[in-house]
Amino acid sequence: MSAQVMTHQMPGPGRLRKMMTNQRFYRAITGILVFIILWEVGARSEQWAGFAFPWIGLVPPPTAVLGAWSTVFVESSYWMSWLQSFGRVLAGFTAAVLLGVPLGLAMAVSRTFNGLAFPTFEVLRPIPPLAWVPAAIIFWPTQEMAIAFVTFLGAFYTIVINVVGGAKSIDIRYFQAAQSMGSNGADIFRRIILPGVMPSIFLGAAVGMGITWEVVVAAEMISGGGSQIGGTAGGGLGFFIWNSYLGGSYELIVVGMISIGIAGYLCSSTIRKTGTWATPWKRLR
Amino acid sequence: MSAVMNKPGKGSQNLKVNSAEMRVEGVSKSYGIAHLRENVVHNASFVIEKSKLTVMIGPSGCGKSTLIRLLAGFDKPDSGTVTIDGKPVKGPDRDRLVVFQESALFPWMNTYDNIMYGPRARGEVDDETKALAEFLLDKVGLTQFRNKFPSQLSGGMQRRAELARAMINFPRVMILDEPFRGLDAMTKELMWEYYAGLYEESRRTNFFVTTDIDEAIFLADRLLIMTNIPTQVRAVLEVDLPRPRNLKELLESDRANEIKMEALGILHEEAMKSFSSGSAAASDFIEAYSKRVKKKG
């Protein structure tokens, strides 16, 4: 594969300047600013209008959130939550890619294997990852492994389905052309199937990553603060939110929510960037 | 330069000697099941002569692509035999290369990697092959586009890249299924000249399928005219025009026009037959034909 990936333009110093003059960049900034202003005004409605707007009037204003954020920003426990959630997401996601991609390829390539594996797969797939939480806690020796397992399930099915679908949608003429040029099975797999499913792998990974964050937060809330009850697991951004809720700090709840938003964005944009890097033929149109 | 073309890869002999003859004898093929089963090819027999450019022309949808699949070995005939140098065709093999209707270049490889696909697949990359790749790139005018992906090439460039990708494998028979379909008229004429040039240089066995009569006359040594579905050979015309040909001379050549009118006459008869059996495409052809003939007269 790497032989086929062409050298491409690396981000240079001109890139930042380009971004600063980009209309889309300013639109994004404007959109975010307008959102924050509306939020601030709405949240402070009781002070200036005499009554609280429904829903938004109960939300802490962004300035208060920022204040709360600045206090936890210097605390190691806050960053520990980030680290723990990231660790779980990466463990589950990596396992999902490492197992899901080969499984998907095997199901796409071998009709026999597909016949054997697909029915089981299709019965297990509709079970929501969160439905696995109690069973996972019982099966796995540590709570940490249970959470990572549930996170893994979140991405696994999506990746497998995308790989199978991607491999099956490769144009049959590519195989015919390869065959008539004297290509054998292994060569076709390496030079036709693998690059052919590459875009689907990244598509599945991006969607899977999103599900992974949903799952990890819920799992952390459900399993609770293991550290408080003497276990080794617990913590994470999901628990951070839950703990703030129990402690009655609405500002910190929002801090936790935004943190997850940022973390999820970082993860999915990393996958998108890797995807464009690995499939250069897709972006040159 | 032609010395490079005549110097095939490892272990093979002179390219011209290496060309093969294909025979189709009494071949029939149907598709579909039960009462929906349609006879696409019926008792077709013809010879693709060695080192000649045989062009097959027939009404669209007459079963030409089915014949190509049988020749390439992607499909097996229901009855009859397809042979290459007397040996029956069992499946796809590098001795028969197919250039498809629309580009089948691998989108994830640049022009050079696409051309080198065959040699790399067979582990035959040596200096000679690399030199040949350069020669072919130059010959199809893509040297400057060697590092571009297919999606960055124009339609005409893609077809040329595909010709080069096929040629480098020294197929004993090259099979082309309407390779220039969908290109605009100007580009198409340019393609004919590129393609005819490649053929004249190598003189290997070529089998070219088209629905375009001008394309057929410009390229062919022998012209097979097919009947409508279920298809078989209706007539064989020898196109005895000197090579290298060019479009201007061909337009002014009486002989070329004579062959063209003869071919159109036969195609017209076929169209009339299929029109009476309810083919809409045939009515287009009949209308176009009557206008063309009137203009000539």
Interface residues (C-beta under 8 A of the other chain):
Chain A: A3 Q4 M6 D171 R173 Y174 Q176 A177 A178 Q179 S180 M181 G182 S183 N184 D187 R191 I192 P195 G196 M198 T279 P280 W281 L284 R285
Chain B: A72 F74 P92 D93 R94 R96 L97 V98 F100 A104 F106 P107 W108 M109 N110 D113 Y117 G118 A121 R122 N147 K148 F149 P150 S151 Q152 R165 N169 P171
